[in-house]
Amino acid sequence: MKKAILLFLVCLFYLISFAQTGKPALRIQHLVDSFYVYVSYGEFGGQNYPANAMYMVTNSGVVLFDTPWDEVYYQVLLDSIQVRHGKKVVMCISTHYHTDRTGGLTYYSRKGIETYTTRLTDSLCVAFNENRASHHFTGDTTFTIGGRSFEAFYPGPGHTRDNIVLWFPKEKVLYGGCFIKSASEKDLGNIKSANVKEWANSIRRLQHHIGKPAYIIVGHNDFTNLNSIDHTLELIQTYNTSLPR
């Protein structure tokens, strides 16, 4: 009961704070097992736009997969996790260099959280003046923490040339991030950094590697439709066939 009351008070405090900033409140939704999807917001197209990310609760603490988009959510997420689960965030992995994935890296590193990106992502963070992680890895890497294992997999260029996905083979959870578009999307969205010609090949490489996931978390908008991978391929084909020959 005390935990529920504390969670309510924390949520109420932040709801008032968000009302003052004009940003929607942080949303947290249970996915399956120890996985939770959280939704923050940033500005895109002149309006608040949702960004999906995820975290996993382990015996050793909580692991974040991507940071919130806007700074107003950085501490909110940590506090919400502490109240909800009674655990601290101990690790964070960002899946590509854009701000909606890396924005909180510096903040979290200063909080003592172990932050990670690939070396390619780090080089792009330097080039585009984005926040950087404290630790970097090269190539496909398996992480084990608190009795849970998952794989960081690089399928090839797509939404960006550095985009990775995170695969949890035991639970068949695919955290696709912005590499996979929501089945509700009508186009590929922001493709300023994309390699659309290679994107389909990269998705097929991912499909070959993981088989059929039970859950797919996409970077933006609805993540409940498992047709998101096939839909992304359709969007890519539509875009490529529309190009002048």
Secondary structure, DSSP 8 states (H G I E B T S, - for coil): -HHHHHHHHHHHHHHHHHHHHT----EEEEEETTEEEEEEEEEETTEEEEEEEEEEEETTEEEEES--SSGGGHHHHHHHHHHHHS--EEEEE-SSSSHHHHTTHHHHHHTT-EEEEEHHHHHHHHHTT----SEEE-SSEEEEETTEEEEEE---SSSSTT--EEEETTTTEEEEETTS--TT-SS----TT--HHHHHHHHHHHHHHH---SEEEESSS----TTHHHHHHHHHHHHHHHS--
